[in-house]
Amino acid sequence: MSSKRSGPDAGLGEFIRRQRELGHLSVRQLADVCGISNAYLSQIERGLRTPSSFVLKALADGLEMSAETLYAQAGILDPSDGEASDVVEAIRRDPYLSARQREMLVEMYESFRKVNDASE
């Protein structure tokens, strides 16, 4: 099987796979937590299936991240600032932080941005 993603949701699937691996979860473990089949999760990760918002929410919960993060990756929510999303993406890729630490750091970063935007 090729590791190259080619479906319409390859970017989302790659993001989910990367987050699952950073959380040290197998496909089967994450699928069980989310209440979906491991075959379906595998198809999502390969970009072959487009998950519903309900499944994205379950995946976000299983990955211990905000649903908004996955909604933005799926194109459901539009990130407000490209520069900010680059910072958030870098935080989310850091393998030295736990899922909860990454989420907390993103929340702090976003709150600092809101405070600074309000003061300008």
N, C-alpha and C positions, 0 to 999 in steps of 0.2 A: 504494500500500500504506500502510495506517495504521501509525503508530508506537505506537499504544496497545496495550499488552499485555493479553490478556484470558483466557488459559488458566489452568489450575490451578497451573502452575509459573511464572507471570509474574514473581514476585519473584526467583526463582532465575535465570531467564533474563536479566532486567534486570541482575542482579549480574554474571553472566558477561559480558554484552555490555560493561558498564562497565569491567570488569577488562581485557577484550580491547582496548578502545579506549585505556585508560591505558597498556597495553603496546605501543601502536602496531602492533597486528596486524590484518590483514584477516580476514574470516571464513574465506577460503580458506587463509590461512597457519596459523591456529590449527587448523582442521580437519585439514590435512595433518600437523601436528606430533602431533595426537592420534590419527590413524589413523581418522578418521570422515569422512563426506561433508560438504561445506559446506552442502548442503541440510538434512541432519540437524542440524548446528550451528545453522543459521538457525532451524529449528523449535524447538530448545531455547531459544534466545534470545528467541523470541516467546512462550514459555510453552505451546507446542502439544504438546511431547513431554517426557516425564519420563525423564531419563537414568539409567542404571543406576549403581551405585556404581563399577563398573569404568570407565565413561565419565567419571564425576565425577573419579576419580583421574587419568585421562589429561588431562582439562581442567585440573586443578590443576597437574599437571606442566608442561603447556604454558603456563600463566599464571604459572608460577614462584611458586606459593603452596602452602600445606599442603592436603592433601586434607581434613583436618578442617574447614577453613574452608568448603569447598563442602558437606561433609556437614552442617554446622550450617545453612547457608543452605537446604539441601534438606529440613531437618527430620529428618535421620537421626540427628544428634547434637543433644542439647539444650544450648544455652548455659547455663553454670552461673550466670551473673549478668547480668541485663539491663543494669545500669549498665556493666559491663565490656564487654559486647558493643557498646554504643553507642560506647565509646572505640575499640574495634577497628574498627568500621564507619567511623568518622571517619578513622582512619589509612588504611584501605583505599581511601577515596574521594579521598585527597589526590593531585592530579595532578602535584604538584611533586616527588614521590618516585618512584624507580624501583620496579619490582615487588619486587626484592630488598631495597631499603631499607624498603619497607612491611612486608615479611615479617619482617625483622630487628627493626624497631621493635615489631611485635606480639609477637614472641618475648621481647624485653626487658621489655615491659610485663607480659606474663603471668608471667614469672619474678619480677619485683618483687612482683606480687600474691601469688604463692605464698610468697615469703619473709615478707611481711607477715602473711599468714594464719597461717603457722606460728609466728610470734612472738607472736601475740595470745593 
